[in-house]
């Protein structure tokens, strides 16, 4: 993947603790872990995003950032991709005669308090609609490489673009409309609605990639295939298979932890966004089949 050169921007906020010679400076600020809950099942709006882990994480420490922090390629990469999504979505919103409001991205380690409660590294990157911020621990990229065999830049970029997709849902008032709709739904129907929102974020990630490549030729051979392999690995059916060693199709459709869509669904909707770049093709909510 070709990434445009861009230093850390103001839209990336670094709240990681200061570390000097392996010593963490500061004071720990809590140990509670944010539980997964859908934004439309509670009065408050919790974070929404990719969750691939179940291990507990260390609680971070707070401290003032160093006066002259060293160059960090991953931080610069995150800033560049976030900036690239802004370029694409500004244009898309302009075409809809709307203004795009950029989200901020917060880097943290362990746990951090967000506008939606405590965000945890254990849950992976998340988006909070209340403060319009994406929360990310850069250690998540290491898990992509080691556990899911997705080391490439485009796989990392997909993760960021997916969370930005949730921000787009909020700006287009999709989240608000679906939260109102869920009041009359059963638990199973509410779960299905959650899945469709996640699939739409995958579609929006594909839309970003379509227009970014059209404008700047960001994709290189093997990039798309790497992301499709990743999507297949993190589908709910695949994660359940890894966890239990088998998979029952009927139980899969009713399983409480079915939250992001199956591998086939995720691949299909991301691919549709990537191929068409057309927002009108992303109606996952009302599609006859998710």
C-alpha positions as CSV (number, residue, x, y, z in Angstrom):
1,X,0.0,0.0,0.0
2,X,1.3,3.5,-0.9
3,X,0.8,5.8,2.1
4,X,1.1,9.5,1.6
5,X,3.8,11.1,3.7
6,X,2.3,13.1,6.6
7,X,3.5,13.8,10.1
8,X,1.3,13.4,13.1
9,X,-1.7,15.7,12.7
10,X,-3.9,17.5,15.3
11,X,-6.6,14.9,14.8
12,X,-4.5,12.2,16.5
13,X,-4.3,12.6,20.3
14,X,-1.6,10.6,22.1
15,X,-2.6,9.7,25.6
16,X,-0.1,6.9,26.1
17,X,2.0,7.0,29.2
18,X,5.6,8.2,29.1
19,X,8.1,5.4,29.2
20,X,11.7,5.9,30.0
21,X,14.2,2.9,30.0
22,X,11.3,0.5,30.6
23,X,9.9,2.4,33.6
24,X,6.4,3.7,33.3
25,X,5.9,7.1,34.9
26,X,2.6,8.3,36.3
27,X,-0.3,7.0,38.4
28,X,-2.7,4.3,37.4
29,X,-6.3,5.5,37.1
30,X,-8.5,2.5,37.3
31,X,-9.1,-1.2,36.5
32,X,-12.6,-1.5,35.2
33,X,-13.1,-3.0,31.8
34,X,-15.7,-1.8,29.3
35,X,-18.2,-4.6,28.6
36,X,-19.4,-5.1,25.1
37,X,-22.9,-3.7,24.7
38,X,-24.7,-2.4,21.6
39,X,-25.3,1.3,21.5
40,X,-29.0,0.8,20.8
41,X,-29.7,-1.5,23.8
42,X,-28.8,1.0,26.5
43,X,-29.6,4.6,27.3
44,X,-25.9,5.6,27.0
45,X,-24.1,5.0,23.7
46,X,-21.1,2.7,24.2
47,X,-18.1,2.4,21.9
48,X,-18.5,0.4,18.7
49,X,-15.8,-1.3,16.8
50,X,-13.6,-4.4,16.1
51,X,-13.2,-6.8,19.0
52,X,-11.0,-9.7,18.5
53,X,-9.5,-10.4,21.9
54,X,-10.6,-11.7,25.3
55,X,-7.4,-11.4,27.3
56,X,-7.3,-8.8,30.1
57,X,-4.8,-6.0,29.6
58,X,-2.6,-3.9,31.9
59,X,-4.0,-0.6,33.1
60,X,-2.0,2.3,31.7
61,X,-0.3,5.0,33.6
62,X,-0.7,8.7,33.0
63,X,2.2,11.1,32.5
64,X,3.2,14.2,30.6
65,X,4.4,13.5,27.0
66,X,8.1,14.0,26.4
67,X,9.2,17.4,25.2
68,X,10.7,15.9,22.0
69,X,9.1,12.5,21.4
70,X,10.9,10.2,19.0
71,X,9.6,9.5,15.6
72,X,7.0,6.7,15.6
73,X,6.3,5.2,12.2
74,X,3.0,3.5,13.4
75,X,1.7,6.8,14.8
76,X,2.6,8.6,11.6
77,X,0.9,5.8,9.6
78,X,-2.3,6.2,11.7
79,X,-2.3,9.9,11.2
80,X,-1.8,9.5,7.4
81,X,-4.6,7.0,7.0
82,X,-7.0,9.1,9.1
83,X,-6.0,12.2,7.0
84,X,-6.7,10.1,3.8
85,X,-10.2,9.2,5.0
86,X,-10.9,12.9,5.7
87,X,-10.0,13.7,2.0
88,X,-12.4,11.0,0.7
89,X,-15.3,11.7,3.1
90,X,-15.1,15.5,2.7
91,X,-15.6,15.0,-1.0
92,X,-18.4,12.4,-0.6
93,X,-20.2,14.7,1.8
94,X,-19.7,17.7,-0.4
95,X,-21.4,15.8,-3.2
96,X,-24.4,15.2,-0.8
97,X,-24.3,19.0,0.0
98,X,-23.3,18.3,3.5
99,X,-20.2,19.1,5.6
100,X,-18.0,16.4,6.9
101,X,-16.9,16.7,10.5
102,X,-13.6,14.9,11.1
103,X,-13.4,12.4,14.0
104,X,-10.4,12.5,16.4
105,X,-8.3,9.4,17.0
106,X,-7.0,8.7,20.5
107,X,-4.0,6.5,21.1
108,X,-3.9,4.8,24.5
109,X,-2.5,1.8,26.3
110,X,-4.5,-0.6,28.5
111,X,-7.6,1.4,29.4
112,X,-8.8,4.9,29.0
113,X,-11.9,6.8,29.9
114,X,-13.9,7.8,26.8
115,X,-17.1,9.7,26.4
116,X,-18.9,6.4,26.4
117,X,-17.2,4.9,29.4
118,X,-14.0,2.9,29.8
119,X,-12.4,1.8,26.6
120,X,-10.0,-1.2,26.8
121,X,-7.3,-2.5,24.7
122,X,-8.9,-5.9,25.2
123,X,-11.8,-4.9,23.0
124,X,-9.7,-3.6,20.1
125,X,-10.3,-0.3,18.3
126,X,-13.6,1.3,19.1
127,X,-15.6,4.4,18.1
128,X,-17.5,6.5,20.7
129,X,-20.4,8.4,19.1
130,X,-20.8,10.7,22.1
131,X,-17.4,12.3,21.8
132,X,-16.9,11.4,18.1
133,X,-13.5,9.8,18.8
134,X,-11.8,6.6,17.8
135,X,-9.9,4.8,20.5
136,X,-7.0,2.6,19.5
137,X,-4.1,0.8,21.2
138,X,-1.3,0.4,18.6
139,X,-0.6,-3.0,20.0
140,X,-3.7,-4.2,18.1
141,X,-1.6,-4.1,14.9
142,X,0.8,-6.6,16.4
143,X,-2.2,-9.0,17.0
144,X,-3.3,-8.5,13.4
145,X,0.2,-9.7,12.3
146,X,0.8,-12.5,14.8
147,X,-2.7,-14.0,15.3
148,X,-4.5,-13.2,12.1
149,X,-1.5,-13.2,9.7
150,X,-2.3,-9.7,8.4
151,X,0.9,-7.6,8.6
152,X,0.3,-5.3,5.7
153,X,-0.4,-1.6,5.7
154,X,-3.7,-2.1,3.9
155,X,-5.0,-4.4,6.6
156,X,-4.1,-1.8,9.2
157,X,-5.7,0.9,7.1
158,X,-8.9,-1.2,6.9
159,X,-9.2,-1.2,10.7
160,X,-9.0,2.6,10.9
161,X,-11.4,3.0,7.9
162,X,-13.9,0.6,9.6
163,X,-14.0,2.8,12.7
164,X,-14.3,5.9,10.6
165,X,-17.3,4.1,8.9
166,X,-19.1,4.2,12.3
167,X,-18.4,7.9,12.4
168,X,-19.9,8.3,9.0
169,X,-23.0,6.4,10.2
170,X,-23.4,8.9,13.0
171,X,-23.0,12.0,10.7
172,X,-25.6,10.6,8.3
173,X,-27.9,9.9,11.3
174,X,-28.1,6.2,10.4
175,X,-27.2,5.4,14.0
176,X,-29.9,7.7,15.4
177,X,-32.6,6.3,13.1
178,X,-31.7,2.7,13.9
179,X,-31.7,3.3,17.6
180,X,-35.2,4.6,17.3
181,X,-36.2,1.6,15.2
182,X,-34.8,-1.0,17.7
183,X,-37.4,-0.1,20.4
184,X,-40.0,-2.4,18.9
185,X,-37.7,-5.2,18.0
186,X,-37.0,-8.6,19.7
187,X,-33.6,-9.4,21.1
188,X,-32.8,-11.5,18.0
189,X,-33.9,-8.6,15.7
190,X,-31.8,-6.1,17.7
191,X,-28.8,-8.4,17.3
192,X,-29.4,-8.6,13.6
193,X,-29.5,-4.9,13.4
194,X,-26.1,-4.6,15.1
195,X,-24.6,-7.0,12.6
196,X,-26.0,-5.0,9.7
197,X,-24.5,-1.8,11.1
198,X,-21.1,-3.5,11.4
199,X,-21.4,-4.7,7.8
200,X,-22.2,-1.2,6.7
201,X,-19.0,0.0,8.4
202,X,-17.1,-2.6,6.3
203,X,-18.9,-1.3,3.2
204,X,-17.8,2.3,4.1
205,X,-14.2,1.1,4.5
206,X,-14.4,-0.3,1.0
207,X,-15.9,3.0,-0.3
208,X,-12.9,4.9,1.2
209,X,-10.4,2.5,-0.4
210,X,-12.1,2.8,-3.8
211,X,-11.9,6.6,-3.9
212,X,-8.5,6.8,-2.3
213,X,-7.1,4.4,-4.9
214,X,-8.8,6.3,-7.7
215,X,-7.3,9.6,-6.5
216,X,-3.9,8.4,-5.3
217,X,-3.3,4.9,-6.5
218,X,-2.8,3.6,-3.0
219,X,-3.3,-0.1,-3.7
220,X,-0.4,-2.5,-4.6
221,X,-0.5,-6.1,-5.7
222,X,-1.7,-8.4,-2.9
223,X,-3.3,-5.6,-0.8
224,X,-6.9,-6.5,-1.5
225,X,-6.3,-10.2,-1.1
226,X,-4.7,-9.6,2.3
227,X,-7.7,-7.7,3.6
228,X,-10.1,-10.3,2.3
229,X,-8.2,-13.0,4.1
230,X,-8.3,-10.9,7.3
231,X,-12.1,-10.4,6.9
232,X,-12.5,-14.1,6.5
233,X,-10.5,-14.7,9.7
234,X,-12.4,-12.2,11.9
235,X,-15.9,-13.2,10.8
236,X,-18.1,-14.3,13.7
237,X,-18.4,-17.8,12.3
238,X,-14.6,-18.1,12.1
239,X,-14.0,-16.7,15.6
240,X,-16.6,-19.0,17.0
241,X,-15.0,-22.0,15.2
242,X,-11.6,-21.1,16.7
243,X,-13.0,-20.8,20.2
244,X,-15.1,-23.9,20.3
245,X,-13.6,-26.2,17.7
246,X,-16.9,-26.7,15.9
247,X,-19.7,-24.6,14.5
248,X,-23.4,-25.2,14.4
249,X,-25.1,-23.1,11.8
250,X,-28.3,-22.8,13.7
251,X,-26.7,-21.8,17.0
252,X,-24.5,-19.4,15.0
253,X,-27.6,-17.4,13.9
254,X,-28.8,-17.0,17.5
255,X,-25.5,-16.8,19.3
256,X,-25.2,-13.9,21.8
257,X,-21.7,-13.0,20.6
258,X,-22.6,-12.7,16.9
259,X,-21.7,-9.1,16.5
260,X,-19.8,-8.3,13.4
261,X,-21.1,-10.6,10.6
262,X,-19.9,-13.8,9.1
263,X,-16.8,-14.0,7.0
264,X,-18.9,-14.3,3.9
265,X,-20.9,-11.2,4.8
266,X,-17.9,-9.1,5.7
267,X,-16.1,-10.0,2.5
268,X,-19.2,-9.3,0.4
269,X,-19.9,-5.9,1.8
270,X,-16.3,-4.6,1.9
271,X,-15.9,-5.8,-1.7
272,X,-19.0,-4.1,-2.8
273,X,-17.8,-0.8,-1.4
274,X,-14.4,-1.3,-2.9
275,X,-15.7,-2.2,-6.4
276,X,-18.5,0.5,-6.6
277,X,-17.5,3.4,-4.4
278,X,-21.2,4.2,-4.5
279,X,-22.8,5.0,-1.2
280,X,-26.2,4.1,-2.5
281,X,-25.1,0.5,-2.7
282,X,-24.5,0.2,1.0
283,X,-28.0,-0.4,2.3
284,X,-27.1,-3.2,4.6
285,X,-29.9,-2.3,7.0
286,X,-32.8,-2.9,4.6
287,X,-31.1,-5.5,2.3
288,X,-33.1,-8.7,1.9
289,X,-30.0,-10.6,2.9
290,X,-27.3,-9.2,5.2
